[in-house]
């Protein structure tokens, strides 16, 4: 980035507020408008947006992840903590010239809004609070993948811009989806995460083997599947193509997560059901053989009834 480019970008950022009060006000407006768009998006919450790679659920989770990260960095810059050198990797661009989201901001396969609502509000409130006490202290800066070294107030301006950017993309995609029509999709209330392993018990729990359409790192797999609120086991660390999800999960939530994986194209094949198990007092699990298999097409996910002992194979 040349000095001229840098100066031009800094001038452009000022459109999102010249003073701390203006930045806080802009953040409030952008976050409020985004929430209004979320309400409109519920009818197509897990549908991939036209000309986009993500669904409204994924766009929203990405916005939350970016806002949470921006708040942490702004808070660091406004503190008296030492700033340590960090890796400075510019944002990547794909063959079509589109900027690629950093790996730590990639969303899962899609979570219900009820699961994201509180995080959206908390991150937004933190951004606005930080803006009111921020300044353009040029002595303390932190590298931004798209903007270079910027101040705390610039990070908060970028959060306002980024929220607006994805709201605009979301609105454009929804307009196209609404023109096409189609049934509404309601987002279920998610179950609390059940990551702990109960010992000395027997019963049935969700057991899903997910084959991905392309390779992922173990970290990316965890993000893609965390919406289940269950244990995730990636088979490998790099170029992971298969992962397993097990645990006590609300079946409606599981169904919506499966739908998101299949409709987004993230998964090419899924084997899933309520699997019988016996777990010893030491935590060793013995799985009971499946009663039978039910083979379904990718568009037949609604036929998954989660009957105990039945394995559904979707491909």
N, C-alpha and C positions, 0 to 999 in steps of 0.2 A: 504494500500500500504506500503510495507516494504521500508526501506532505500535503500536497494539494487535495488528494482524495480524502485524507484524514480530516483536514479542515472543513471540507465540504460535508462530510458525515457528521461532524460535530455541530455545524450550523443546522443541519437537518434535524438532529436530535432535539434542539431547542424548541421545535414545534410541539413537543410533548411537555413543555413547561420550562420557563426560564428561572423561576424561583422554587424553593421547597414547597411553598403553599400551592403553587400552580401544578407542580408534579403530583402532589398528593391528590389534588382535585381531579386531575386527568386520570389518575389511577382509579379513583372511585367511580368515575363515569364509565371507563372502559370495562371494569369488572362488573358493574351493574348491568351494562348493556350485554355483556357476554352471558350473564345469567339469564337474561330474557331470551337470548337465542337458544340456550340450553332447554328452556321450557318448550320452545318451538320444535327442538330437535328430537323430543322423546318419541315421536311417531316413527322415526328412522334411526334410532339410537345406535344400532349395531350394523347398519347398512354402510358399505364403503361409499364414500362420497364420489360423485363423478369427477374425473380428472384428478383424483387424489388417491393416496395409498391407504388412508385411514378412515375409520368411521367417526361420527360425532363423539362417541365414547372415547375413542383413542385421541382425537384432537384435544378433547377436554383434559384428559389425563396428562397429555404432553404439556399443555399450558400450565397445569398445576405443578408438574415437576420443574418446569423452568422458573415459575414464580417462587417456589420453595428454594431453589438453588440461588436465585437472584437475591432473595431476602437474606440468606446466609452470608453471601459475599458482601452485600451492602453493610450488614451488621459488623462484619469483620473490619471493613474499611473505616467504619465510624467508631471503632474501638481503639484502644491503645496497644493492641496485640501486635507482635512483630509479624511483618509480611514476609513469608518465606518464598523463595523462587519456585515457580511452578512451570510445568511443561506448557509451551505456547504453540498449540497446534491450530492453524487457521481452519475455519469451517470448510468441509468438503462439498464439492459440487458434482452432481451426476451428469450423465451424457446429455441430458436435456437442459442443463444449466440450472437445475433446481438445487438449492442448498439442502444439505443433508443434516438431520438432527444429530447432535452428539449422542453417543451410545447411552450416556447416563440420563438422557431425557426421552428415551424411547418408551412408548406406552406398552401395557400388557395387551392381550387380545381384546380387551374391552370390559369395563366394569359398570354396573348400574350407577346412575347419578346419585342415588341414596348413599352409595359407598364413597362417593367423591365430594359430595356437597360440603361436608365439614372441613375437609382439607382445602377446598377452594376458598372458603370463607376465611380460614385461619391464615393462609398464605397471603391473601389479599389484604387482610387487616394489618399483617406484619409489614407489608410493602408500604402501605399508607402511613403507618406509624414511623417507619424509618425515614420516609420522605420528609416528614415535618421537622426532623432534626438533622437532615443531611445538608451537605454543602459541596461545592466544587473544589475541595481541597486538592490541589494538583500534586501535593507531596505524597498522597496515598492513592494508588491506582491498582487495578487488578485486571489481568488480561481477559478480554472477551473475544471469543473465536471469530466473530464477525466484525468487531469494531477495534480491536487492539487494546491498548492500555487505556482504561477509562476510570472515572471517579465513581464514588458511591451514588451520587445523584444521576450520573449517566446510566448506571446499571438500573436504576429505578425508572428512568425515562425509557430505557430499552424494554423493561417489563411491560410498560404501558403500550409501547409500540407492538410488542410481540403478542400481547393479548388481543389488540385490535386486529392485527394481521390474521390471526387464526379465526377470529370472529367473522371477518370478511370472507375468508375461505369457506367457513361453515355456512354462512348465509347463502353464498352463491351455490354451494352444493345442495343445500336444502331446497332452494328454489327449483332446481332441476329435478330433484327427487319428488317434490310435491307435484310438479307438472306431469310426472309419469304415473302418479297415484300409487296405490298399494295399501296393504293392511297396516294398521298402527302396531307398534311394538311397545309394550309396557315393560318397564324395568322393574324386576323384583327386588324386594328388600333382601340384602345379602345376610348370610349367616356370619357370625363371628368366626375369625380364623381359628382352625383347630389343628395347630401344628404339633401339639404335644402328643406323645405316644402313651396311651393308657395301657397299663400292664395287668396281667392276670384276668383277662376278659375274653369273651367270644361274642361273635355277632356278625354284622354286615357293615361294610363301609365302601365308599366310592373307591374304585380302582380304575384308572384311565391310563392307557398307553397312547401317547400322541406322537404321530410321525409328522415331522414338519416338511413343508414344501421345499425348503432350502436349509443350508447349514446355519447354525447359530453358536455363539459362545454359551457356556453354562450360565453366565450372568444374564444374557439376553433371554434365555429360556425361562429363568426364574421370573423375570419381569413379565414375559408373555403369559405365564400361567399363575401368577400370584392372585389373580382375581378369583380363583377357586377358594382361597383362604384355607389351603390344605398343604400337606407336605409335597414338595417337588423334588424329584430325583432326576437330574440330567444324566444321560448315559454318555459321559465324556466331559471334557472341559473346553475343547475347541472343535469346530465342525460338528456340533451336536445335531443329530437328526431325529433322535427319539428321546422322550422323557416320560416319566411316570408320575402321576398325581394320586395320592392316597389320603384318606382321612374322612372324618364325619363332616359332611357338607350338605347344606340345604339342596334338595334335588332340583328345585326350580332355578336356583342360582347356577348349579352345574349345567343345566340345560342351556341357559343363556350364554354361559361361557363357551360351551361347545359350539353353539350357533355362531358366536363371534369368530371363533377359530376357523370354522368351516367357510363362512360367508366372506371373511376377509382374505381367504386363500392361504392363511398362515399354516394350516394343517392340511395334509393330503390324505391322511387316514387316521381314524381314531377307534380304539377298542375300549369300551367303557361299560361299567355296570356296578351293581352293588354286590361285592365279592364277599363270600363267607370266609371267616377267619377264626383261628384260635391263637391267642397270644399268652405266652407263659408269664410267670411272675418276673422273669428276667428280661422280658421285652422281646423274646424271639417270636416271630409270627409264622404260623403255618396256614397257608391258604387252602381252602376247600375247593375241589374241582368245580368248575362251572357246570350248571345243570344242562345248559344248551346255548348255542350261539344263534343270534338273530342278525342277518346281514341286511343292511339298509343302504340306499343311495345317499349321496351328500346332501340332497335337498329334503331328505326324509327325517331330519333330526327330531321333528316334533313327535315322531312315533316312539321315541325312547321313553319307556314307562318306568324305568328303574325298578323292575321287579327283582326281588332278591334271588340271586343266583343266575340271572340271565346276563350274558355278555352280548352287547350290541357292537357289531363291526360296521363302521361307516367308512365307505371309500368311494 
